[in-house]
Amino acid sequence: MPDGRACCSPAGSALFNASAIKDMTSIQEYAIQTSVSGRYLLQLPSNSVPAPLLIGFHGYGQTAEDEIALLKAIPGSARWLCCSIEALHPVYTPRGETGASWMTSRAREQRITENVNYVDAVIKRIRESASVGDRLCFHGFSQGCGMACRAALLGSYRACGLMLLGGDIPPELSVNGGVDRVHLARGNEDRFYSPEKYEHDCARFRDAGLPFTATLFRGEHGANDEYYDAAGAFLATV
């Protein structure tokens, strides 16, 4: 079960199945806003001057700790205030571990709006409470790539840079404007982010005239030393 609890039914009865309801005309659906607490991690920069802000979004089933570790491993990131934002929706991984997800296909537009507002609120709080400069860069891994794109292209704060590892651009987003430059990376043995999607995303940036760096490194679905070197070289230009 999604909440991790066992379920049983009375003897002789069948489990409830919503698809078995043939007449849905009398059923009405509503949405209500509620307060849900988000969670984010900060890694302070190595110096005390106003630092640029690097914000990362983890992949499906991961946590903020996974993404902050990735950000810290990028050469040059110590000069940035690094922030890892955790998705609002907890999940259990196939190994029984706890993680989080940014969204599913259900109530997709509503979740997109909520997530973008969530990220805006985190940035607002950081700018109010920490010594940060104007430079802002978003980083996403896997499912977090979609969130990084939405934060950069739909959010309230303009990004100087956008870094995407192992995940594609949401098809409904326009990549014209909204960000100064992009780093797009894929491991050559990545089974989740296909060569076709990677080439399609490169073409989208190229057609939009948006400055971008494409990195095809030797690896799978995730970061390694070759990726970190390329990411660090890009971050130095932001």
C-alpha positions, 0 to 999 in steps of 0.5 A, a space after each residue: 500500500 502507498 502508506 506502507 500499512 497492510 490492508 484487509 477486507 471483511 470475509 466474503 467482500 472485495 477490496 474497493 475498486 474505484 474503476 468498478 464504479 460505472 456511474 460517476 455523474 454524481 461524484 464531485 471532486 474538489 481541491 483545498 489548499 493546506 499547509 505542508 512543511 517543506 525541507 531544505 539544506 544549506 551548505 555555507 560558502 567558504 568565504 563571508 562575502 555575498 555569495 552566489 546561490 546554487 540550488 539543487 533538486 534531487 531525483 525520484 526517491 532521493 532526499 535533500 542529502 543526496 543532492 547536497 552531496 552532489 552539489 558539494 562535489 562540483 569543483 568551485 561550488 565551495 564559493 557558492 551558497 549551496 541549497 538542496 530542496 527536498 520534494 514535498 511528496 514522500 515515497 518508499 523506494 523499492 528497497 523500502 527506504 524513504 525518499 521523495 518525489 516532485 510529482 506524478 501525472 495526477 493533478 500535474 498542473 496543480 503540483 507544478 504551481 505548488 512546486 514553483 511557489 515552494 521554490 520561490 518561498 525558499 529563495 525568498 527566505 534565503 535572500 532575507 536571512 543569508 548574505 547572497 549576491 545576485 547570481 543564481 544557478 539551478 541544478 537538477 538530477 533525473 526527475 529533479 531536472 524538470 523541477 530545475 527547468 520550471 524553477 528557472 523558467 516559471 519562477 520569480 527569480 531569474 537564473 544565470 545558469 541551469 544545469 541538467 544531469 540525466 533528465 529532459 526538459 518538460 515538453 510544455 516549457 518554452 526555453 526562450 529566455 528566462 536563463 542565461 546559459 545551460 549545461 546539459 549532461 548525460 552518461 553514455 550508458 544512461 538507461 533512463 535519459 535516452 540518446 534521443 531525448 538528449 539530442 532532442 533537448 540539445 536541438 531545443 536549446 540550439 533552435 532557441 539560440 540559448 547558449 548551452 554546453 552539452 556533455 556526453 560523459 562515460 557513465 550511467 544514470 548519475 554523476 562521476 568524476 568526468 561529470 563533476 569536472 565538466 560541471 565545475 568548468 561550466 559553473 565557473 562561467 556562470 
